[in-house]
Amino acid sequence: MPEDLIRHGPNVIHPETESAVGSRNSLIRDGRDEYAEARLMVDEAVDKVLNHIHAKLPPEVLSRVEVMGSIKSKLHTYFNQNYQNMQNRFLTTMEDELGKKVRDMIDLEELRGVNRYAPRAISYLLDRIAGADKFNTSEVEKSIVNMYGHLHGHVQREMNDLETHTNSLLRRKTDVGAFVRGENSYAIVKCSFRDLPDKPENVYQIKLALNMLDAELISAVHAYQAEVSGLIKDLISKHIGDALSRELDAINENLIDEGKAELVPEEKIFERIKALDNHIADDDAEASRRFTHISKRVFDAIEGLRADIPLEEFDPLALRENVHKVIESENIRNRGFNTAVNAITHILDWSRMGYQHIENFKSARSVRIREYAETDPNLLPDERYQLNLDFYDTHQLTAMREAYSLQMQEFERTILELWDVVEKIYVENREETNRDDWATFSERVLEKPVRRSWFAARGDDEDQEEAVPEEPAATWNEITFVAAKPSALISANPTMEQRVNDLKSRFPIMREKLITVFEEENPDLRVIVENRLQFLDSEFNRFSALINPFHVQPGLLLDLDIVTIKRKSTTMMTMANVLNEFLYTVSQGFADSAFASFSRRRSTERADMAGEFVTGTGMAEVGEGEEVFE
C-alpha cells in the first residue's frame, strides 16, 4: 500500500494512472466500472428532464424543438460533461486529503515508536499534567467541569437576558441593565431613564455616561499637546514594568521547582517595589540609573518639546528635532485616540447604526456623532441617538470641576434670589388680606416675637436688623434635611446631591405660593415671576442632567443621549450591543487580583481530586519512596 501511494499518489499527475492528480481512476475503487455507474446516473437525469419536457410542451412544439437534433443527445452530453467534471474534482480532492491523512498517521506512529525509547518525553508529559511523582487526571477533570459550568452559565445568562427583555416590553419598563451587563458595569458613571417632556407616555429620554480609565485602555491615549519627554518616560516606565513582570515570573518558576507555593498578589507588590531600585533612581546625575535607557543629554535637549515645532526654530540636524521625528513616526501620540474613533465608527457601521453628522476634533481629543444632522427636536424622529467621545486628562478635569462648581453657585444665587422675591410677594399679600398661614397662626397662638427665618440667617433679608437677637437662627430650611458636615474626602470630591435636591424642591413650592397669591392667571407681576421661574427650572434640570466631573477620572468618557419608543426600544437595544463591543475593543476591563488568584470553582472542590494514591481496594499502603501494589 505505501508503494502504491508513492507510485500512484497525489504527487503524480496523469489522466489514467490510479489516484494521480487529474486521473479518472482510483486505488480504492476495487475494480468498479465508473463508466457504467456514470452512464446510469446520467441516463436517469436525462430521462427525468425529457419526461418533464414532454409533459409540459404540446406535440407541435416538440416536433419543432427537435428539428436541429435530438434533445436527449444534447442533454446527455451536457450532464455527462458536468458529472465527469464534478466527479473528477471530488475524487482528486478526496484522494489528496486521504494521502495527507495517511502520511500524518505514519508520522504519528513513527513518533510513538521513538517515544517508546525516550523516557524523557514520558517524564515531561507527567510533569506537565501533575508532576512526575503523582500521575493523576484531576486537573483535566476540573477543567472539564469548569468548561461545562461556564457553558451552562452562558446559556443561563442569555436566557435571563431574553426573559428580562420580554418582561420589560410587557410591563413597559426598562432598566439600566439593558445597556451594559456583567463585567462592563463598572464603567457606568451615570444612566437615567426619563420620559420625553413632549411625549411622556410613549417615548424615553435616556442619558448614559461611561468612563474608561487610562490604566484600563488597551492602547494608551495621550493629549495632543503632551510633551515628548512625557511620552518617552511613559515608554520607559512600561519597559521597566515588563522587566519586573519577567523577574516575578522567574521567581515563581524557581519556587515551583523547589516545591513551594507561588507568590500571592500582596507578595508580588512588595517584590516589584524592591526590584524597582535596580532600574530607577531619584537623582539627576549623568551616571544615575534614571538615565540607563536614554541619556540625560537627550532629556535635556527635548525638555518642553511638544507636538508642533515652529518653522523658524526647526533644524533637521538637531537632536531634539530627530527625537521628535522618531516619536512621531511611531504615532505614539495619536494611535490610542485614533483606535478608539475607528472602533466606535466601525461598530456603528457594522451594527447598521448609521450617522449623518460627525465632527472629529483631533487636537482636542473629542468626537461628536449624531444619527441625524438636524438638531431641532421637533423635526427629529422618536428613535435617535447622539454620542460624544472625549479624552480628559487631570488638567482638563480640574478646569471642568471649577466651572461646574461656579455654575452651581450661580444657580444657587439666582434660584434663592427668585425664592426671596416670591416669599416677599407672599408675605405682603398675606398681610394685606389678613390671611393666616402657619407662621402667623403660631405667632398669634403662642404670643411669641417674630422668629428669624432661615433666609434672614443667610443675610439676605433686609429686615434682619429688626429681628430679636435672642431668637436663635433656624438651622432647618424645612425643604431638605440638615446634611452632615462633609469630610475632607467628600469636600474634595463633592456629589452635590444635597444642594441639587434642595434647589429642585423649591420650584414646586414657589409655584404653589404664586397660585395662592394671585387669583388671576395673567397679571403683569405673575407673568414676570413665572417666566423667570420657568426659565430657571428648565435650565437647572438641564444642568442637573450633566455629568458631575468630580466623579470622572482621567481617561475616555463616552456621553450618550438616546431617544427611543418605549414599546420598541430599537435604538436602545442596538446601542447596547454597540457599547459592549466598544468596551471589549478599547478596554481590557477591570481585573481583581484576588479573584484572579482564586480561580477554582466551588463545584470542583472534591475530596477525590487530591491527586495521590490512597489505601483502598486493590492497593496497599505506600511508604515514602515505595511503589508497591497488591
Secondary structure, DSSP 8 states (H G I E B T S, - for coil): -HHHHHHHSTT-B-SSSTT-BT-S--GGGTT--HHHHHHHHHHHHHHHHHHHHHHHS-HHHHHHHTSSS-HHHHHHHHHHHHHHHHHHHHHHHHHHHHHHHHHHHHHHHHHHHHHTT-HHHHHHHHHHHT-TT----HHHHHHHHHHHHHHHHHHHHHHHHHHHHHHHHHHT---GGGTS-GGGGGGEEEEEEEE-SS-TTTEEEEEEEEEEEGGGBSS----TT--HHHHHHHHHHHHHHHHHHHHHHHHHHHHHHTT-----HHHHHHHHHHHHTTT--S---TTSGGGSSS-HHHHHHTTT--S---GGG--TTSHHHHHHHHHHHTTTTTHHHHHHHHHHHHHHHHTT---SEEEEETTTTEEEEESSS---TTTS-SSEEEEEEEEE-HHHHHHHHHHHHHHHHHHHHHHHHHHHHHHHHHHHHHHHHT---HHHHHHHHHT------HHHHHT--TTGGGS-TTS---S--SSS-------HHHHHS---HHHHHHHHHHHHHHHHHHHHH-SSS--HHHHHHHHHHHHHHHHHHHHHTS--GGG--SEEEEEEEEEEETTT-HHHHHHHHHHHHHHHHHB-----HHHHH----GGG--GGGS-S--S-TT-----TT-----
